Amino acid sequence: MSTTSVVSSPHLQLPDTQAVLTVLATLADINLNANVAKLVTINAGVQVGITKVNLTIADVDAQLELIVRLGHLADIVERVFQSLDLNPLLINTLNGVTAALDNVVGEVDGLLGSITQGGTTLSFLVDNLGNIVQQVGGTSSIVGNYLQNMTYTGTSQSVGNGLTQKTYSYSALGSLVNIVFNSAGQIVQAAVAKATGSGSSGSSGSVSNSTQSATAAVSSVLARN
């Protein structure tokens, strides 16, 4: 946690007789930046400025005071530190969960297979939104969605860590596809389980499929963590 303060004079004491105050420019900039174990991130601040002030005070006892209260934010950070002090294993747990999440998200896109048609290779994959994406060379285009273009086989199983694998039939490539969802229903992995032997009409050539199932992919990700 770092707190920075640039204040020229927080208190201005005036004599009892007479004072002449001329201010061309003064700036008070107070910032609170805190990041605790990826639990709490705070960035708050106050900026106060005065420009071109000419003030004459006679026979007055006065005091000018600038108060900026960031106590509540500091209390939040302090409570987080106290919790970590009582439960130091929380830091290791949080780091492990973050690493596992990063690895799973990094493997969201799942290659379904490819078709050679007219000398051109068309590759198909599922993105994290459930779209079926066709790739030709360096060009990608959405050609469908797993909900509309695949048929749920009714097979579902838990693969741990709140992930659920469901098997769909994709007749366009003649294959069964395992799609893994997290607890929020978002896709984290898609992979071909096996080819069913039937492809879509009008396609020529061979269909090449991924040999790694979603279960193995997720298991390897979790094993690394």
C-alpha positions as CSV (number, residue, x, y, z in Angstrom):
1,M,0.0,0.0,0.0
2,S,1.4,3.4,-0.9
3,T,0.1,6.8,0.1
4,T,1.4,9.9,-1.6
5,S,0.8,13.5,-0.6
6,V,1.9,16.8,-2.2
7,V,0.6,19.6,0.0
8,S,2.5,22.9,0.3
9,S,1.0,23.8,3.7
10,P,-1.8,21.9,5.5
11,H,-2.2,24.7,8.1
12,L,-2.0,28.4,7.6
13,Q,-1.4,30.4,10.8
14,L,-2.2,34.1,10.7
15,P,-0.9,36.7,13.2
16,D,-3.2,38.9,15.2
17,T,-2.4,42.1,13.4
18,Q,-2.4,42.0,9.6
19,A,-1.5,39.5,6.9
20,V,-1.4,39.7,3.2
21,L,-1.7,36.4,1.3
22,T,-1.0,36.2,-2.4
23,V,-1.4,32.8,-4.1
24,L,-0.5,32.3,-7.7
25,A,-1.0,28.6,-7.8
26,T,-1.1,25.9,-5.1
27,L,-2.1,22.2,-5.5
28,A,-2.9,19.5,-3.0
29,D,-2.9,16.0,-4.4
30,I,-3.6,13.0,-2.1
31,N,-3.7,9.5,-3.5
32,L,-4.3,6.1,-1.9
33,N,-3.2,3.1,-4.0
34,A,-3.5,-0.4,-2.5
35,N,-3.5,-3.9,-3.9
36,V,-3.6,-6.8,-1.4
37,A,-3.2,-10.4,-2.6
38,K,-5.6,-9.8,-5.5
39,L,-8.4,-9.5,-2.9
40,V,-8.7,-5.8,-2.8
41,T,-7.6,-3.1,-5.3
42,I,-8.2,0.5,-4.3
43,N,-7.2,3.7,-6.2
44,A,-8.7,6.8,-4.6
45,G,-7.6,10.4,-4.4
46,V,-8.4,14.0,-3.9
47,Q,-7.0,17.0,-5.8
48,V,-7.6,20.5,-4.6
49,G,-6.2,23.6,-6.4
50,I,-6.2,27.4,-5.8
51,T,-5.0,29.9,-8.4
52,K,-4.7,33.7,-8.3
53,V,-5.8,34.6,-4.9
54,N,-5.0,37.9,-3.2
55,L,-6.2,38.2,0.4
56,T,-5.6,40.8,3.1
57,I,-6.7,40.1,6.7
58,A,-6.4,42.6,9.5
59,D,-7.0,42.1,13.3
60,V,-8.2,38.5,12.9
61,D,-7.0,35.3,14.4
62,A,-7.7,32.7,11.7
63,Q,-6.6,29.2,10.7
64,L,-7.0,27.6,7.3
65,E,-7.0,23.8,7.4
66,L,-7.4,21.2,4.7
67,I,-8.7,17.8,5.9
68,V,-9.1,14.8,3.5
69,R,-10.5,11.7,5.1
70,L,-9.5,8.3,3.5
71,G,-10.0,6.5,6.8
72,H,-12.7,4.1,5.5
73,L,-10.5,3.0,2.6
74,A,-7.6,2.4,5.0
75,D,-9.8,0.4,7.3
76,I,-10.7,-1.9,4.4
77,V,-7.1,-2.5,3.6
78,E,-6.3,-3.1,7.3
79,R,-9.1,-5.7,7.6
80,V,-7.7,-7.5,4.6
81,F,-4.3,-7.6,6.2
82,Q,-5.7,-8.9,9.4
83,S,-7.6,-11.7,7.6
84,L,-4.4,-12.7,5.8
85,D,-2.5,-12.6,9.0
86,L,-5.0,-15.0,10.6
87,N,-5.2,-17.2,7.5
88,P,-1.9,-17.0,5.6
89,L,-2.8,-20.0,3.5
90,L,-5.4,-17.8,1.7
91,I,-2.6,-16.3,-0.4
92,N,-1.4,-19.7,-1.7
93,T,-5.0,-20.7,-2.3
94,L,-5.8,-17.6,-4.3
95,N,-2.6,-17.9,-6.4
96,G,-3.4,-21.5,-7.2
97,V,-7.0,-20.7,-8.2
98,T,-5.8,-17.8,-10.4
99,A,-3.2,-20.0,-12.1
100,A,-5.7,-22.7,-12.8
101,L,-8.2,-20.2,-14.2
102,D,-5.6,-18.7,-16.5
103,N,-4.7,-22.1,-17.8
104,V,-8.3,-23.1,-18.5
105,V,-9.2,-19.8,-20.2
106,G,-6.1,-20.2,-22.3
107,E,-7.5,-23.4,-23.7
108,V,-11.0,-22.2,-24.4
109,D,-10.9,-22.6,-28.2
110,G,-11.4,-26.3,-29.2
111,L,-10.5,-27.6,-32.6
112,L,-13.3,-29.8,-34.0
113,G,-11.6,-30.9,-37.2
114,S,-10.9,-30.0,-40.8
115,I,-12.2,-30.7,-44.3
116,T,-10.3,-30.5,-47.5
117,Q,-12.6,-29.2,-50.1
118,G,-11.4,-28.2,-53.6
119,G,-7.8,-28.1,-52.6
120,T,-8.6,-25.8,-49.7
121,T,-8.5,-26.9,-46.0
122,L,-11.4,-25.7,-43.9
123,S,-10.8,-25.9,-40.1
124,F,-13.6,-25.7,-37.6
125,L,-13.4,-24.8,-33.9
126,V,-15.7,-23.7,-31.0
127,D,-14.9,-20.4,-29.3
128,N,-15.7,-19.5,-25.7
129,L,-19.1,-18.1,-26.7
130,G,-20.2,-21.3,-28.3
131,N,-19.8,-20.1,-31.8
132,I,-18.6,-22.6,-34.5
133,V,-15.8,-20.8,-36.3
134,Q,-14.6,-21.7,-39.8
135,Q,-10.9,-20.9,-40.5
136,V,-9.6,-20.7,-44.1
137,G,-6.0,-19.6,-44.2
138,G,-5.8,-16.6,-41.9
139,T,-9.5,-15.7,-42.2
140,S,-12.1,-16.7,-39.6
141,S,-15.9,-16.5,-39.9
142,I,-18.7,-17.7,-37.7
143,V,-20.8,-20.4,-39.4
144,G,-23.0,-21.5,-36.6
145,N,-23.5,-22.2,-32.9
146,Y,-23.3,-25.4,-30.9
147,L,-26.8,-24.9,-29.6
148,Q,-28.2,-24.6,-33.1
149,N,-25.9,-26.9,-35.1
150,M,-25.1,-29.7,-32.6
151,T,-27.4,-32.2,-31.0
152,Y,-27.0,-32.9,-27.3
153,T,-26.6,-36.7,-26.8
154,G,-27.8,-36.6,-23.2
155,T,-24.3,-37.6,-21.9
156,S,-23.1,-35.4,-19.0
157,Q,-20.5,-35.9,-16.3
158,S,-18.6,-33.8,-13.8
159,V,-14.9,-33.5,-14.4
160,G,-14.0,-31.7,-11.1
161,N,-13.5,-28.1,-9.9
162,G,-17.1,-27.2,-10.8
163,L,-16.7,-28.2,-14.5
164,T,-19.2,-30.2,-16.4
165,Q,-18.6,-32.1,-19.6
166,K,-21.5,-32.6,-22.1
167,T,-21.3,-34.6,-25.3
168,Y,-22.8,-33.3,-28.5
169,S,-23.2,-34.8,-32.0
170,Y,-21.9,-32.6,-34.9
171,S,-23.1,-34.1,-38.1
172,A,-21.3,-31.6,-40.3
173,L,-18.0,-33.3,-39.4
174,G,-19.5,-36.7,-38.4
175,S,-18.1,-36.5,-34.9
176,L,-19.0,-36.4,-31.2
177,V,-17.8,-33.3,-29.4
178,N,-17.1,-33.0,-25.7
179,I,-17.8,-29.5,-24.5
180,V,-16.8,-28.5,-20.9
181,F,-18.7,-25.8,-19.1
182,N,-17.9,-24.0,-15.9
183,S,-20.4,-23.4,-13.1
184,A,-21.6,-20.2,-14.8
185,G,-22.4,-22.1,-18.0
186,Q,-19.5,-20.7,-20.0
187,I,-17.5,-22.9,-22.3
188,V,-13.9,-23.5,-21.2
189,Q,-13.0,-26.4,-23.5
190,A,-14.2,-28.2,-26.6
191,A,-12.6,-31.3,-28.2
192,V,-13.6,-34.1,-30.5
193,A,-14.3,-37.3,-28.7
194,K,-14.5,-39.5,-31.7
195,A,-15.6,-39.6,-35.4
196,T,-19.0,-41.2,-36.1
197,G,-18.0,-42.0,-39.6
198,S,-20.5,-39.8,-41.4
199,G,-19.7,-36.3,-42.8
200,S,-21.8,-33.6,-44.4
201,S,-22.9,-34.0,-48.0
202,G,-21.0,-32.0,-50.6
203,S,-17.7,-32.2,-48.8
204,S,-14.8,-34.1,-50.3
205,G,-11.6,-35.3,-48.8
206,S,-10.8,-36.5,-45.4
207,V,-11.8,-35.3,-42.0
208,S,-9.0,-35.0,-39.4
209,N,-10.1,-34.7,-35.8
210,S,-8.4,-33.8,-32.5
211,T,-7.3,-37.0,-30.7
212,Q,-7.5,-35.5,-27.2
213,S,-10.8,-35.5,-25.4
214,A,-12.0,-32.6,-23.2
215,T,-11.7,-34.8,-20.1
216,A,-8.0,-35.4,-20.7
217,A,-7.4,-31.7,-21.6
218,V,-9.1,-30.5,-18.4
219,S,-7.3,-33.1,-16.3
220,S,-3.9,-32.1,-17.6
221,V,-4.7,-28.5,-16.9
222,L,-5.7,-29.3,-13.3
223,A,-2.7,-31.6,-12.8
224,R,-0.4,-28.7,-13.6
225,N,-1.8,-26.8,-10.7
